[in-house]
């Protein structure tokens, strides 16, 4: 029985998942790790490279949990996608609990990026350098970084990451930018300007947190094309397709499978797409039900680690390409 990673390797792309916190000490860790190592060749730590975990105090870094993710990946011949160096969320209290001057916060950010990226130099191949810096209406998000530093924090973050690991692939990552809309237009123009200034942005991450209604596929295809034309690599970074938890489960699982197949089909036809990653793999461990009340079952395997219709659907697409 061929696995997703074997099929992906033939096509020279990565297929992956976000690994939950401390997956090595779950009650069912053997099962979890067995499916992960069988099916995937790229891993993103879901939370444990974020500021609140990795940099809990100004003068203290905590690399231990992130190291465990990287070691698991290395043992199983997967690459690591680092998430994330600059974000407005999951910041430690020592950042959010006081006011900063622009100079101070620039120093803090530079220290953070250079310390974390140097620590994992050569071992984390891809970095989400900046995550979710744009609002849904298509303006810069009013984060602590933006309000204190101004938009140049983005450019600086990419340059500092590049200095610390010149071989890593540096990505801008965001949600609700899969289709052509106000937000993706803003991101497109922002990255275009960064590239024109020589800022080292190598890729765009489309998170792909979507629901059973799917996407406008024509808009998605054209959006991929325009980002690829900027010379960017394309990554689907956090895919999940949530369905209602009431109503006909068979119907929604079938819909979900169709959506996954369609997205894989479009992605695999665009050579700029280098990886497709899901935000987890078993419905047992997913952020979705806790966040979208009444929705869930958004991933490839059910709560008992059985493959779902969407698993077979993407497999079929991978086999045909
Ligand atoms: O660590 C604490 C723990 O000490 C406490 O007991 C527990 C009680 O709620 O909370 C734990 O923190 C949780 C953290 O995940 C670690 O598990 C937070 O409450 C919870 O809000 C947090 O959720 C994460 C979320 O980002 C935060 O914004 C999700 O696991 C994670 O899947 C989600 O991932 C984001 C990506 O990073 C960026 N794109 C969107 C995506 C989905 O929101």
py3Dmol code that shows the C-alpha trace and the ligand (Angstrom):
import py3Dmol

protein = """\
ATOM      1  CA  UNK A   1       0.000   0.000   0.000  1.00  0.00           C
ATOM      2  CA  UNK A   2       1.727   3.121  -1.257  1.00  0.00           C
ATOM      3  CA  UNK A   3       1.867   6.153   1.055  1.00  0.00           C
ATOM      4  CA  UNK A   4       1.270   9.817   0.325  1.00  0.00           C
ATOM      5  CA  UNK A   5       4.946  10.619   0.821  1.00  0.00           C
ATOM      6  CA  UNK A   6       6.071   7.977  -1.673  1.00  0.00           C
ATOM      7  CA  UNK A   7       3.739   9.435  -4.283  1.00  0.00           C
ATOM      8  CA  UNK A   8       4.819  12.981  -3.463  1.00  0.00           C
ATOM      9  CA  UNK A   9       8.493  12.055  -3.681  1.00  0.00           C
ATOM     10  CA  UNK A  10       7.974  10.757  -7.211  1.00  0.00           C
ATOM     11  CA  UNK A  11       6.511  14.137  -8.110  1.00  0.00           C
ATOM     12  CA  UNK A  12       9.328  15.964  -6.341  1.00  0.00           C
ATOM     13  CA  UNK A  13       7.070  17.768  -3.913  1.00  0.00           C
ATOM     14  CA  UNK A  14       6.598  17.692  -0.169  1.00  0.00           C
ATOM     15  CA  UNK A  15       3.484  16.577   1.638  1.00  0.00           C
ATOM     16  CA  UNK A  16       3.174  17.335   5.284  1.00  0.00           C
ATOM     17  CA  UNK A  17       1.505  18.125   8.530  1.00  0.00           C
ATOM     18  CA  UNK A  18       1.690  20.319  11.603  1.00  0.00           C
ATOM     19  CA  UNK A  19       2.856  18.306  14.595  1.00  0.00           C
ATOM     20  CA  UNK A  20       1.012  18.922  17.850  1.00  0.00           C
ATOM     21  CA  UNK A  21       2.681  19.934  21.099  1.00  0.00           C
ATOM     22  CA  UNK A  22       4.595  17.146  22.844  1.00  0.00           C
ATOM     23  CA  UNK A  23       3.349  14.463  20.454  1.00  0.00           C
ATOM     24  CA  UNK A  24       6.017  12.167  21.884  1.00  0.00           C
ATOM     25  CA  UNK A  25       4.072  11.974  25.138  1.00  0.00           C
ATOM     26  CA  UNK A  26       0.494  11.458  23.960  1.00  0.00           C
ATOM     27  CA  UNK A  27      -1.527   8.537  25.250  1.00  0.00           C
ATOM     28  CA  UNK A  28      -1.421   7.172  21.689  1.00  0.00           C
ATOM     29  CA  UNK A  29       1.970   8.482  20.610  1.00  0.00           C
ATOM     30  CA  UNK A  30       2.990   5.244  18.852  1.00  0.00           C
ATOM     31  CA  UNK A  31      -0.018   5.392  16.570  1.00  0.00           C
ATOM     32  CA  UNK A  32       0.468   9.114  15.968  1.00  0.00           C
ATOM     33  CA  UNK A  33       4.119   8.744  15.063  1.00  0.00           C
ATOM     34  CA  UNK A  34       3.522   5.678  12.935  1.00  0.00           C
ATOM     35  CA  UNK A  35       1.089   7.506  10.652  1.00  0.00           C
ATOM     36  CA  UNK A  36       3.226  10.653  10.581  1.00  0.00           C
ATOM     37  CA  UNK A  37       6.399   8.880   9.520  1.00  0.00           C
ATOM     38  CA  UNK A  38       4.590   6.691   7.021  1.00  0.00           C
ATOM     39  CA  UNK A  39       2.682   9.416   5.188  1.00  0.00           C
ATOM     40  CA  UNK A  40       4.619  12.688   5.323  1.00  0.00           C
ATOM     41  CA  UNK A  41       7.994  14.132   4.358  1.00  0.00           C
ATOM     42  CA  UNK A  42       7.709  17.642   5.835  1.00  0.00           C
ATOM     43  CA  UNK A  43       6.792  18.680   9.375  1.00  0.00           C
ATOM     44  CA  UNK A  44       5.803  22.028  10.886  1.00  0.00           C
ATOM     45  CA  UNK A  45       5.712  22.354  14.675  1.00  0.00           C
ATOM     46  CA  UNK A  46       2.158  23.604  15.295  1.00  0.00           C
ATOM     47  CA  UNK A  47       3.067  25.806  18.273  1.00  0.00           C
ATOM     48  CA  UNK A  48       6.445  25.116  19.771  1.00  0.00           C
ATOM     49  CA  UNK A  49       8.568  27.446  17.656  1.00  0.00           C
ATOM     50  CA  UNK A  50       6.319  30.398  18.448  1.00  0.00           C
ATOM     51  CA  UNK A  51       7.594  33.202  20.686  1.00  0.00           C
ATOM     52  CA  UNK A  52       5.721  32.251  23.854  1.00  0.00           C
ATOM     53  CA  UNK A  53       7.333  28.802  23.864  1.00  0.00           C
ATOM     54  CA  UNK A  54      10.734  29.413  22.355  1.00  0.00           C
ATOM     55  CA  UNK A  55      11.510  32.797  23.922  1.00  0.00           C
ATOM     56  CA  UNK A  56       9.591  32.887  27.229  1.00  0.00           C
ATOM     57  CA  UNK A  57      11.731  35.562  28.887  1.00  0.00           C
ATOM     58  CA  UNK A  58      13.817  38.306  27.395  1.00  0.00           C
ATOM     59  CA  UNK A  59      17.104  36.632  28.302  1.00  0.00           C
ATOM     60  CA  UNK A  60      16.004  33.026  27.998  1.00  0.00           C
ATOM     61  CA  UNK A  61      15.366  30.820  25.017  1.00  0.00           C
ATOM     62  CA  UNK A  62      13.698  27.422  25.383  1.00  0.00           C
ATOM     63  CA  UNK A  63      14.642  25.248  22.425  1.00  0.00           C
ATOM     64  CA  UNK A  64      13.869  21.877  23.980  1.00  0.00           C
ATOM     65  CA  UNK A  65      10.326  21.249  22.621  1.00  0.00           C
ATOM     66  CA  UNK A  66      11.217  22.548  19.148  1.00  0.00           C
ATOM     67  CA  UNK A  67      14.321  20.359  19.145  1.00  0.00           C
ATOM     68  CA  UNK A  68      12.147  17.296  19.676  1.00  0.00           C
ATOM     69  CA  UNK A  69      10.149  18.143  16.561  1.00  0.00           C
ATOM     70  CA  UNK A  70      13.327  18.626  14.541  1.00  0.00           C
ATOM     71  CA  UNK A  71      14.837  15.373  15.828  1.00  0.00           C
ATOM     72  CA  UNK A  72      11.712  13.417  14.933  1.00  0.00           C
ATOM     73  CA  UNK A  73      11.812  14.890  11.437  1.00  0.00           C
ATOM     74  CA  UNK A  74      15.490  14.096  11.005  1.00  0.00           C
ATOM     75  CA  UNK A  75      15.081  10.526  12.235  1.00  0.00           C
ATOM     76  CA  UNK A  76      12.349  10.010   9.672  1.00  0.00           C
ATOM     77  CA  UNK A  77      13.911  11.763   6.734  1.00  0.00           C
ATOM     78  CA  UNK A  78      11.466  14.678   6.726  1.00  0.00           C
ATOM     79  CA  UNK A  79      12.350  18.331   6.291  1.00  0.00           C
ATOM     80  CA  UNK A  80      11.254  20.965   8.814  1.00  0.00           C
ATOM     81  CA  UNK A  81       9.149  24.027   8.088  1.00  0.00           C
ATOM     82  CA  UNK A  82       9.728  26.566  10.866  1.00  0.00           C
ATOM     83  CA  UNK A  83       6.680  28.465  12.148  1.00  0.00           C
ATOM     84  CA  UNK A  84       6.992  31.363  12.858  1.00  0.00           C
ATOM     85  CA  UNK A  85       9.467  34.201  13.442  1.00  0.00           C
ATOM     86  CA  UNK A  86       7.186  37.257  13.460  1.00  0.00           C
ATOM     87  CA  UNK A  87       3.510  37.096  14.364  1.00  0.00           C
ATOM     88  CA  UNK A  88       1.082  39.155  16.453  1.00  0.00           C
ATOM     89  CA  UNK A  89      -0.245  36.094  18.297  1.00  0.00           C
ATOM     90  CA  UNK A  90       1.178  33.774  20.968  1.00  0.00           C
ATOM     91  CA  UNK A  91       3.617  36.423  22.130  1.00  0.00           C
ATOM     92  CA  UNK A  92       5.058  36.167  25.635  1.00  0.00           C
ATOM     93  CA  UNK A  93       3.943  38.559  28.368  1.00  0.00           C
ATOM     94  CA  UNK A  94       7.331  40.254  28.428  1.00  0.00           C
ATOM     95  CA  UNK A  95       6.619  41.563  24.905  1.00  0.00           C
ATOM     96  CA  UNK A  96       2.934  42.422  25.270  1.00  0.00           C
ATOM     97  CA  UNK A  97       3.053  43.649  28.868  1.00  0.00           C
ATOM     98  CA  UNK A  98       4.867  46.951  28.288  1.00  0.00           C
ATOM     99  CA  UNK A  99       5.509  49.773  25.864  1.00  0.00           C
ATOM    100  CA  UNK A 100       8.577  49.701  23.603  1.00  0.00           C
ATOM    101  CA  UNK A 101      10.389  52.335  21.626  1.00  0.00           C
ATOM    102  CA  UNK A 102      11.024  51.576  17.996  1.00  0.00           C
ATOM    103  CA  UNK A 103      14.769  51.110  18.611  1.00  0.00           C
ATOM    104  CA  UNK A 104      14.184  48.745  21.517  1.00  0.00           C
ATOM    105  CA  UNK A 105      11.711  46.579  19.641  1.00  0.00           C
ATOM    106  CA  UNK A 106      13.954  46.421  16.574  1.00  0.00           C
ATOM    107  CA  UNK A 107      16.749  45.152  18.817  1.00  0.00           C
ATOM    108  CA  UNK A 108      14.484  42.578  20.418  1.00  0.00           C
ATOM    109  CA  UNK A 109      13.284  41.355  17.024  1.00  0.00           C
ATOM    110  CA  UNK A 110      16.783  41.161  15.563  1.00  0.00           C
ATOM    111  CA  UNK A 111      18.036  39.215  18.562  1.00  0.00           C
ATOM    112  CA  UNK A 112      15.094  36.819  18.388  1.00  0.00           C
ATOM    113  CA  UNK A 113      15.355  36.114  14.676  1.00  0.00           C
ATOM    114  CA  UNK A 114      19.116  35.733  14.608  1.00  0.00           C
ATOM    115  CA  UNK A 115      19.209  33.533  17.716  1.00  0.00           C
ATOM    116  CA  UNK A 116      16.406  31.204  16.624  1.00  0.00           C
ATOM    117  CA  UNK A 117      17.449  30.941  12.972  1.00  0.00           C
ATOM    118  CA  UNK A 118      21.147  30.392  13.832  1.00  0.00           C
ATOM    119  CA  UNK A 119      20.189  27.747  16.352  1.00  0.00           C
ATOM    120  CA  UNK A 120      18.422  25.718  13.658  1.00  0.00           C
ATOM    121  CA  UNK A 121      20.711  26.697  10.780  1.00  0.00           C
ATOM    122  CA  UNK A 122      20.725  23.982   8.111  1.00  0.00           C
ATOM    123  CA  UNK A 123      18.101  21.961  10.011  1.00  0.00           C
ATOM    124  CA  UNK A 124      15.036  24.123   9.419  1.00  0.00           C
ATOM    125  CA  UNK A 125      14.900  24.399   5.632  1.00  0.00           C
ATOM    126  CA  UNK A 126      11.909  26.722   5.337  1.00  0.00           C
ATOM    127  CA  UNK A 127      10.920  29.611   7.603  1.00  0.00           C
ATOM    128  CA  UNK A 128       7.583  31.379   7.880  1.00  0.00           C
ATOM    129  CA  UNK A 129       9.429  34.616   8.475  1.00  0.00           C
ATOM    130  CA  UNK A 130       6.378  36.833   8.728  1.00  0.00           C
ATOM    131  CA  UNK A 131       2.936  35.442   9.484  1.00  0.00           C
ATOM    132  CA  UNK A 132      -0.435  37.187   9.024  1.00  0.00           C
ATOM    133  CA  UNK A 133       0.821  40.769   8.752  1.00  0.00           C
ATOM    134  CA  UNK A 134      -2.184  41.855   6.695  1.00  0.00           C
ATOM    135  CA  UNK A 135      -5.779  42.465   7.773  1.00  0.00           C
ATOM    136  CA  UNK A 136      -8.740  40.870   6.016  1.00  0.00           C
ATOM    137  CA  UNK A 137      -9.686  44.157   4.379  1.00  0.00           C
ATOM    138  CA  UNK A 138      -6.227  44.533   2.858  1.00  0.00           C
ATOM    139  CA  UNK A 139      -4.209  46.913   5.047  1.00  0.00           C
ATOM    140  CA  UNK A 140      -1.248  46.309   7.308  1.00  0.00           C
ATOM    141  CA  UNK A 141      -2.397  44.582  10.477  1.00  0.00           C
ATOM    142  CA  UNK A 142      -2.151  46.832  13.547  1.00  0.00           C
ATOM    143  CA  UNK A 143       0.172  44.494  15.438  1.00  0.00           C
ATOM    144  CA  UNK A 144       2.669  45.519  18.085  1.00  0.00           C
ATOM    145  CA  UNK A 145       5.354  45.200  15.390  1.00  0.00           C
ATOM    146  CA  UNK A 146       3.553  47.476  12.970  1.00  0.00           C
ATOM    147  CA  UNK A 147       2.465  50.031  15.541  1.00  0.00           C
ATOM    148  CA  UNK A 148       5.895  50.319  17.128  1.00  0.00           C
ATOM    149  CA  UNK A 149       8.230  49.835  14.168  1.00  0.00           C
ATOM    150  CA  UNK A 150       6.150  50.592  11.074  1.00  0.00           C
ATOM    151  CA  UNK A 151       5.941  48.417   7.944  1.00  0.00           C
ATOM    152  CA  UNK A 152       9.711  48.109   7.696  1.00  0.00           C
ATOM    153  CA  UNK A 153       9.695  45.401  10.352  1.00  0.00           C
ATOM    154  CA  UNK A 154       8.737  43.032   7.534  1.00  0.00           C
ATOM    155  CA  UNK A 155      11.679  43.868   5.341  1.00  0.00           C
ATOM    156  CA  UNK A 156      14.081  43.757   8.301  1.00  0.00           C
ATOM    157  CA  UNK A 157      12.768  40.368   9.396  1.00  0.00           C
ATOM    158  CA  UNK A 158      13.490  38.850   5.993  1.00  0.00           C
ATOM    159  CA  UNK A 159      16.962  40.383   5.819  1.00  0.00           C
ATOM    160  CA  UNK A 160      17.920  39.203   9.322  1.00  0.00           C
ATOM    161  CA  UNK A 161      16.689  35.679   8.618  1.00  0.00           C
ATOM    162  CA  UNK A 162      18.733  35.577   5.430  1.00  0.00           C
ATOM    163  CA  UNK A 163      21.835  36.748   7.287  1.00  0.00           C
ATOM    164  CA  UNK A 164      21.420  34.031   9.888  1.00  0.00           C
ATOM    165  CA  UNK A 165      20.812  31.210   7.376  1.00  0.00           C
ATOM    166  CA  UNK A 166      21.493  32.125   3.746  1.00  0.00           C
ATOM    167  CA  UNK A 167      20.312  28.711   2.521  1.00  0.00           C
ATOM    168  CA  UNK A 168      16.859  28.677   4.121  1.00  0.00           C
ATOM    169  CA  UNK A 169      13.737  29.359   2.047  1.00  0.00           C
ATOM    170  CA  UNK A 170      11.995  32.440   3.409  1.00  0.00           C
ATOM    171  CA  UNK A 171       8.238  32.691   3.248  1.00  0.00           C
ATOM    172  CA  UNK A 172       5.445  35.170   3.861  1.00  0.00           C
ATOM    173  CA  UNK A 173       2.459  33.170   5.211  1.00  0.00           C
ATOM    174  CA  UNK A 174      -1.205  34.201   5.540  1.00  0.00           C
ATOM    175  CA  UNK A 175      -4.825  32.992   5.508  1.00  0.00           C
ATOM    176  CA  UNK A 176      -7.751  33.953   3.240  1.00  0.00           C
ATOM    177  CA  UNK A 177      -5.374  34.838   0.412  1.00  0.00           C
ATOM    178  CA  UNK A 178      -6.062  31.745  -1.695  1.00  0.00           C
ATOM    179  CA  UNK A 179      -8.405  33.582  -4.044  1.00  0.00           C
ATOM    180  CA  UNK A 180      -8.031  36.945  -5.729  1.00  0.00           C
ATOM    181  CA  UNK A 181      -9.478  39.430  -3.231  1.00  0.00           C
ATOM    182  CA  UNK A 182      -8.589  42.645  -1.368  1.00  0.00           C
ATOM    183  CA  UNK A 183      -6.302  40.838   1.036  1.00  0.00           C
ATOM    184  CA  UNK A 184      -4.406  38.808  -1.551  1.00  0.00           C
ATOM    185  CA  UNK A 185      -4.066  41.907  -3.737  1.00  0.00           C
ATOM    186  CA  UNK A 186      -2.444  43.738  -0.855  1.00  0.00           C
ATOM    187  CA  UNK A 187      -0.105  40.819  -0.143  1.00  0.00           C
ATOM    188  CA  UNK A 188       0.747  40.572  -3.831  1.00  0.00           C
ATOM    189  CA  UNK A 189       1.678  44.247  -4.045  1.00  0.00           C
ATOM    190  CA  UNK A 190       3.559  44.142  -0.756  1.00  0.00           C
ATOM    191  CA  UNK A 191       5.738  41.216  -1.876  1.00  0.00           C
ATOM    192  CA  UNK A 192       6.235  42.711  -5.319  1.00  0.00           C
ATOM    193  CA  UNK A 193       7.613  45.870  -3.719  1.00  0.00           C
ATOM    194  CA  UNK A 194       9.804  43.883  -1.345  1.00  0.00           C
ATOM    195  CA  UNK A 195      11.247  41.891  -4.259  1.00  0.00           C
ATOM    196  CA  UNK A 196      11.874  45.102  -6.208  1.00  0.00           C
ATOM    197  CA  UNK A 197      13.870  46.401  -3.247  1.00  0.00           C
ATOM    198  CA  UNK A 198      15.942  43.226  -3.154  1.00  0.00           C
ATOM    199  CA  UNK A 199      14.397  41.853   0.045  1.00  0.00           C
ATOM    200  CA  UNK A 200      14.976  38.072   0.174  1.00  0.00           C
ATOM    201  CA  UNK A 201      11.415  36.709  -0.015  1.00  0.00           C
ATOM    202  CA  UNK A 202      11.508  33.261  -1.621  1.00  0.00           C
ATOM    203  CA  UNK A 203       7.987  32.017  -1.198  1.00  0.00           C
ATOM    204  CA  UNK A 204       4.357  32.620  -0.389  1.00  0.00           C
ATOM    205  CA  UNK A 205       2.411  30.460   2.047  1.00  0.00           C
ATOM    206  CA  UNK A 206      -1.308  29.986   1.484  1.00  0.00           C
ATOM    207  CA  UNK A 207      -2.644  28.636   4.774  1.00  0.00           C
ATOM    208  CA  UNK A 208      -5.844  27.155   3.267  1.00  0.00           C
ATOM    209  CA  UNK A 209      -8.096  26.972   6.316  1.00  0.00           C
ATOM    210  CA  UNK A 210     -11.341  26.497   4.409  1.00  0.00           C
ATOM    211  CA  UNK A 211     -14.730  24.857   4.787  1.00  0.00           C
ATOM    212  CA  UNK A 212     -17.077  22.458   2.988  1.00  0.00           C
ATOM    213  CA  UNK A 213     -18.036  25.165   0.485  1.00  0.00           C
ATOM    214  CA  UNK A 214     -14.571  24.983  -1.071  1.00  0.00           C
ATOM    215  CA  UNK A 215     -13.025  27.743  -3.129  1.00  0.00           C
ATOM    216  CA  UNK A 216     -13.550  29.618  -6.336  1.00  0.00           C
ATOM    217  CA  UNK A 217     -11.140  27.361  -8.205  1.00  0.00           C
ATOM    218  CA  UNK A 218     -10.650  29.594 -11.201  1.00  0.00           C
ATOM    219  CA  UNK A 219      -9.693  32.476  -8.926  1.00  0.00           C
ATOM    220  CA  UNK A 220      -7.371  30.185  -6.965  1.00  0.00           C
ATOM    221  CA  UNK A 221      -5.622  29.011 -10.124  1.00  0.00           C
ATOM    222  CA  UNK A 222      -5.103  32.550 -11.390  1.00  0.00           C
ATOM    223  CA  UNK A 223      -3.890  33.675  -7.986  1.00  0.00           C
ATOM    224  CA  UNK A 224      -1.251  30.933  -7.907  1.00  0.00           C
ATOM    225  CA  UNK A 225      -0.165  31.974 -11.368  1.00  0.00           C
ATOM    226  CA  UNK A 226       0.313  35.632 -10.483  1.00  0.00           C
ATOM    227  CA  UNK A 227       2.337  34.854  -7.352  1.00  0.00           C
ATOM    228  CA  UNK A 228       4.453  32.367  -9.318  1.00  0.00           C
ATOM    229  CA  UNK A 229       5.156  35.067 -11.900  1.00  0.00           C
ATOM    230  CA  UNK A 230       6.750  37.160  -9.146  1.00  0.00           C
ATOM    231  CA  UNK A 231       9.355  34.408  -9.004  1.00  0.00           C
ATOM    232  CA  UNK A 232       8.006  32.968  -5.765  1.00  0.00           C
ATOM    233  CA  UNK A 233       7.811  29.362  -4.690  1.00  0.00           C
ATOM    234  CA  UNK A 234       4.331  28.428  -3.480  1.00  0.00           C
ATOM    235  CA  UNK A 235       3.523  26.524  -0.313  1.00  0.00           C
ATOM    236  CA  UNK A 236       0.139  25.354   0.931  1.00  0.00           C
ATOM    237  CA  UNK A 237       1.008  25.571   4.604  1.00  0.00           C
ATOM    238  CA  UNK A 238      -1.943  24.832   6.913  1.00  0.00           C
ATOM    239  CA  UNK A 239      -4.696  23.138   4.951  1.00  0.00           C
ATOM    240  CA  UNK A 240      -7.850  21.906   6.621  1.00  0.00           C
ATOM    241  CA  UNK A 241     -11.388  21.633   5.241  1.00  0.00           C
ATOM    242  CA  UNK A 242     -13.906  21.824   8.049  1.00  0.00           C
ATOM    243  CA  UNK A 243     -17.380  20.339   7.772  1.00  0.00           C
ATOM    244  CA  UNK A 244     -20.512  20.738   9.899  1.00  0.00           C
ATOM    245  CA  UNK A 245     -20.707  18.199  12.729  1.00  0.00           C
ATOM    246  CA  UNK A 246     -24.451  17.816  12.271  1.00  0.00           C
ATOM    247  CA  UNK A 247     -26.288  16.792   9.099  1.00  0.00           C
ATOM    248  CA  UNK A 248     -25.289  14.058   6.674  1.00  0.00           C
ATOM    249  CA  UNK A 249     -21.727  13.085   7.444  1.00  0.00           C
ATOM    250  CA  UNK A 250     -21.438  10.999   4.273  1.00  0.00           C
ATOM    251  CA  UNK A 251     -22.456  13.962   2.176  1.00  0.00           C
ATOM    252  CA  UNK A 252     -19.965  16.323   3.795  1.00  0.00           C
ATOM    253  CA  UNK A 253     -17.101  13.833   3.740  1.00  0.00           C
ATOM    254  CA  UNK A 254     -17.675  13.377   0.039  1.00  0.00           C
ATOM    255  CA  UNK A 255     -17.732  17.125  -0.521  1.00  0.00           C
ATOM    256  CA  UNK A 256     -14.536  17.452   1.478  1.00  0.00           C
ATOM    257  CA  UNK A 257     -12.881  14.793  -0.676  1.00  0.00           C
ATOM    258  CA  UNK A 258     -13.889  16.618  -3.856  1.00  0.00           C
ATOM    259  CA  UNK A 259     -12.490  19.879  -2.522  1.00  0.00           C
ATOM    260  CA  UNK A 260      -9.174  18.299  -1.556  1.00  0.00           C
ATOM    261  CA  UNK A 261      -8.856  16.611  -4.940  1.00  0.00           C
ATOM    262  CA  UNK A 262      -9.591  19.826  -6.787  1.00  0.00           C
ATOM    263  CA  UNK A 263      -7.012  21.777  -4.789  1.00  0.00           C
ATOM    264  CA  UNK A 264      -4.352  19.111  -5.297  1.00  0.00           C
ATOM    265  CA  UNK A 265      -5.127  18.979  -8.991  1.00  0.00           C
ATOM    266  CA  UNK A 266      -4.648  22.732  -9.401  1.00  0.00           C
ATOM    267  CA  UNK A 267      -1.549  22.849  -7.204  1.00  0.00           C
ATOM    268  CA  UNK A 268       0.186  19.968  -8.923  1.00  0.00           C
ATOM    269  CA  UNK A 269      -0.328  21.603 -12.303  1.00  0.00           C
ATOM    270  CA  UNK A 270       1.686  24.619 -11.173  1.00  0.00           C
ATOM    271  CA  UNK A 271       5.421  23.885 -10.952  1.00  0.00           C
ATOM    272  CA  UNK A 272       5.912  26.721  -8.436  1.00  0.00           C
ATOM    273  CA  UNK A 273       4.059  24.666  -5.809  1.00  0.00           C
ATOM    274  CA  UNK A 274       6.674  22.915  -3.674  1.00  0.00           C
ATOM    275  CA  UNK A 275       4.718  21.576  -0.716  1.00  0.00           C
ATOM    276  CA  UNK A 276       1.194  20.905   0.477  1.00  0.00           C
ATOM    277  CA  UNK A 277       0.823  20.684   4.236  1.00  0.00           C
ATOM    278  CA  UNK A 278      -2.184  20.015   6.409  1.00  0.00           C
ATOM    279  CA  UNK A 279      -2.657  21.574   9.852  1.00  0.00           C
ATOM    280  CA  UNK A 280      -2.520  18.190  11.532  1.00  0.00           C
ATOM    281  CA  UNK A 281      -3.627  14.830  10.149  1.00  0.00           C
ATOM    282  CA  UNK A 282      -6.033  13.156  12.575  1.00  0.00           C
ATOM    283  CA  UNK A 283      -9.390  14.676  13.512  1.00  0.00           C
ATOM    284  CA  UNK A 284      -8.524  13.697  17.069  1.00  0.00           C
ATOM    285  CA  UNK A 285      -6.049  16.575  17.275  1.00  0.00           C
ATOM    286  CA  UNK A 286      -7.146  19.711  15.459  1.00  0.00           C
ATOM    287  CA  UNK A 287      -7.624  23.358  16.379  1.00  0.00           C
ATOM    288  CA  UNK A 288     -10.856  23.484  14.319  1.00  0.00           C
ATOM    289  CA  UNK A 289     -13.631  22.279  16.682  1.00  0.00           C
ATOM    290  CA  UNK A 290     -12.357  24.497  19.486  1.00  0.00           C
ATOM    291  CA  UNK A 291     -12.395  27.543  17.263  1.00  0.00           C
ATOM    292  CA  UNK A 292     -15.345  27.064  14.891  1.00  0.00           C
ATOM    293  CA  UNK A 293     -18.236  25.856  17.021  1.00  0.00           C
ATOM    294  CA  UNK A 294     -20.204  23.099  15.314  1.00  0.00           C
ATOM    295  CA  UNK A 295     -17.469  22.361  12.760  1.00  0.00           C
ATOM    296  CA  UNK A 296     -14.647  19.857  12.680  1.00  0.00           C
ATOM    297  CA  UNK A 297     -13.471  16.647  10.979  1.00  0.00           C
ATOM    298  CA  UNK A 298     -11.253  18.824   8.841  1.00  0.00           C
ATOM    299  CA  UNK A 299      -8.284  16.494   8.287  1.00  0.00           C
ATOM    300  CA  UNK A 300      -7.241  13.363   6.338  1.00  0.00           C
ATOM    301  CA  UNK A 301      -7.663  10.736   9.084  1.00  0.00           C
ATOM    302  CA  UNK A 302     -10.527  10.199  11.523  1.00  0.00           C
ATOM    303  CA  UNK A 303     -10.171  10.125  15.320  1.00  0.00           C
ATOM    304  CA  UNK A 304      -9.039   6.492  15.128  1.00  0.00           C
ATOM    305  CA  UNK A 305      -6.387   7.164  12.514  1.00  0.00           C
ATOM    306  CA  UNK A 306      -8.412   5.599   9.707  1.00  0.00           C
ATOM    307  CA  UNK A 307      -7.991   7.278   6.316  1.00  0.00           C
ATOM    308  CA  UNK A 308     -11.051   9.267   5.219  1.00  0.00           C
ATOM    309  CA  UNK A 309     -12.493   9.786   1.730  1.00  0.00           C
ATOM    310  CA  UNK A 310     -10.349  12.916   1.359  1.00  0.00           C
ATOM    311  CA  UNK A 311      -7.219  10.826   1.933  1.00  0.00           C
ATOM    312  CA  UNK A 312      -8.130   8.475  -0.907  1.00  0.00           C
ATOM    313  CA  UNK A 313      -9.136  11.399  -3.114  1.00  0.00           C
ATOM    314  CA  UNK A 314      -5.773  13.162  -2.890  1.00  0.00           C
ATOM    315  CA  UNK A 315      -3.981   9.859  -3.311  1.00  0.00           C
ATOM    316  CA  UNK A 316      -5.799   9.318  -6.573  1.00  0.00           C
ATOM    317  CA  UNK A 317      -4.746  12.753  -7.811  1.00  0.00           C
ATOM    318  CA  UNK A 318      -1.118  12.164  -6.799  1.00  0.00           C
ATOM    319  CA  UNK A 319      -1.167   8.811  -8.604  1.00  0.00           C
ATOM    320  CA  UNK A 320      -2.465  10.340 -11.834  1.00  0.00           C
ATOM    321  CA  UNK A 321       0.017  13.216 -12.067  1.00  0.00           C
TER     322      UNK A 321
END
"""
ligand_1 = """\
43
LIG
O -0.030 26.345 26.345
C -1.293 26.588 26.954
C -1.503 25.699 28.136
O -0.528 25.956 29.104
C -2.931 25.918 28.692
O -3.174 25.012 29.707
C -3.953 25.719 27.590
C -5.372 26.006 28.069
O -6.149 26.555 27.032
O -3.664 26.593 26.544
C -2.400 26.355 25.963
O -2.214 27.268 24.918
C -2.942 27.000 23.735
C -1.923 26.841 22.600
O -2.613 26.674 21.387
C -0.992 25.665 22.800
O -1.686 24.462 22.744
C -3.851 28.176 23.458
O -4.873 28.231 24.427
C -4.476 28.040 22.079
O -5.160 29.226 21.758
C -3.403 27.804 21.051
O -4.030 27.627 19.806
C -3.199 27.635 18.667
C -3.519 28.846 17.817
O -2.714 28.810 16.653
C -3.256 30.146 18.557
O -3.476 31.215 17.756
C -3.467 26.371 17.893
O -3.011 25.237 18.641
C -2.744 26.410 16.541
O -3.198 25.362 15.742
C -3.052 27.716 15.839
O -2.317 27.739 14.644
C -2.502 28.887 13.808
C -1.186 29.137 13.103
O -0.139 29.255 14.033
C -1.263 30.366 12.211
N -2.367 30.268 11.289
C -3.662 29.952 11.886
C -3.573 28.688 12.726
C -4.921 28.310 13.280
O -5.380 29.268 14.170
"""
view = py3Dmol.view(width=600, height=400)
view.addModel(protein, "pdb")
view.setStyle({"model": 0}, {"cartoon": {"style": "trace"}})
view.addModel(ligand_1, "xyz")
view.setStyle({"model": 1}, {"stick": {}})
view.zoomTo()
view.show()
